[in-house]
Amino acid sequence: MTAHYDVLIVGGGIAGLSLASVLAGSCSVALVEAEQELAYHTSSRSARNLIPSYGPAVVQELTVRTLELMAARDAKLPEPVLSPRSFMLIGTEEAVRAESSGHMRPISHAEALDLCPALVPESFSAAGLDTGSFGCNAPLLLADYRLRAEAAGADIITGARVHSAQRLGSGWEIGAGQEAFQAGVMVNAAGAWADELAVISGVEKLGLQPYRRTAAIVDVEHPLPEYSPMVAAADDSFYFRRDGNDVLISPSETVPSGPEDARPRPGDVERLVTKLNRVTTLGIRGVRTAWTGLRTEAADGIPVAGFDAEAPGFYWLAGQGGYGFQTSAAMAELAAAQILAGQGQDSGTHPVSRTAQALAASRWSIRG
């Protein structure tokens, strides 16, 4: 038997779940996820920081709006998603200046050492600080999106990989796992598999490229103080932050990959441990756990959100490029408004203009 929905979202990561939570209640929604659990891939392997000074200008705009929406959510519920955690960039004066934005202010060498005493003074010469950055309780946020989506009537089906999709009349006919669906709109929120889904659907792919990004939780001899900011090298060679009495570290690599269940490669974490034990006094003693996620990007580095100009009813919500959490609420707000408008429904009065303008200024159409 074929199930009928207004919108079928393919992908149960941060992009798909956040959209389902906004759309459900305004139209009938189903979300299908290939894995047996939601947020199995990149969304469960996040650094869990929302940083207004991080990423291209359009991403920064999306981040600011996401923070506004999450703060409004936190004001109504007992357990907050957000917690203040400043972001500090270090390196040469030239590198820090090149990577700084309007959300970041320069600070002195002495101020940087006060904020993060673990840094070896000779390891950097300049620093910038973003005090508008926040830590994000990613599991709580994902659970909240799912709860809100299901409470509003969305159906969520896991273990259902899409194996067929075709345009049928005014909508789409989709086969996923053992199930069959018909939907007026199909949303491609498949992350690293977004181009593969396009091919299955007979839609021209966009050339989205997944990149590897590894991280690890390490045991340290000298834990970071509770007030310590997240610290990143301006040359993108590492970042680290406090994780309880441990420290989360990453080599910040950007290595092309195919869509896969990525795993750390031998030597990546070990080389970073050696480097951090040279440029900090953390005294890393061992690796507790390590993982690798995939950051999928369009060629211009701008997130992809919009209807495909050549495939009616096919909506792209992909290419977040590692900024998925920090742009999720704004992207979902924008996507929901566009989808509901495309369905001939009132998209509401959500203040999406800043988000829409930011994306429009960077990309005129989904294939522009």
C-alpha angles and dihedrals in degrees: 000000000000119000116218124215137162091229132021115194116202111205132046100213128106093291096051096041095048091050092047090053091055099039099044111096092032094064139353110284137186126182122200124195125190095214125069090245133042123251090016099148128036096349092063091048101057128139085227098225128124107205121181091197094052122098136002119333093262091053090050090053091049090048093054091052092046090052090051092052094045092048089053089051092049092051090063102042133063098232115055124220092202129064124176113260119159121219121224126194119201136184139084119343090250095050095046092047091050093050098041123102138189089278092061129069126200116249131191125262089248092052090051091053091048090054094045111021090177092075117102104236094225093053095079140018104197140031143188128201131210108194092178092072122112138197114235128217092221098184091050092048093049091048090048092052091050093047093050092047094050093042088056092051105268117148115222118197122185129192089039112123114187109245101166138023132167139168110258120183107303096347148023134284111209134185115204122171106316093334134093123209140184119200138167090222130029115199117208103213093145097129112205088007095054095107091045090054090050091054092049088051095050091248123135109255121237099222095251111180125208116214128195121244119179129198137174141190110231135192112236135196092219113037118211118255116259092250095054116129125227105268124211132178112240089224090060093243096127149341133198140180140176117277104182106290089339130068131235112220135181135183087215091224120176104200120160115246141171118246104284146130091275123214132187115272120231112271100016096100094034092056091050092050089054091050095047092048086057099047098036139039093228092116097215107212103178148340116260096185139342136195143173128220132187122242107201118204141180116231092262094047092238120129114253116234125155148067116298108252091218101040114055114221094013109122122192119213101165147097096071089155097214093314094097099121097039092051100032102102095044093046091048091049092051095043093049091051092050094046094048091047088051089051090054093250131129106265092204129234100291110150096243097142096102091050094045092047092049092053094041091053089058102037125020095196140002089265098032 
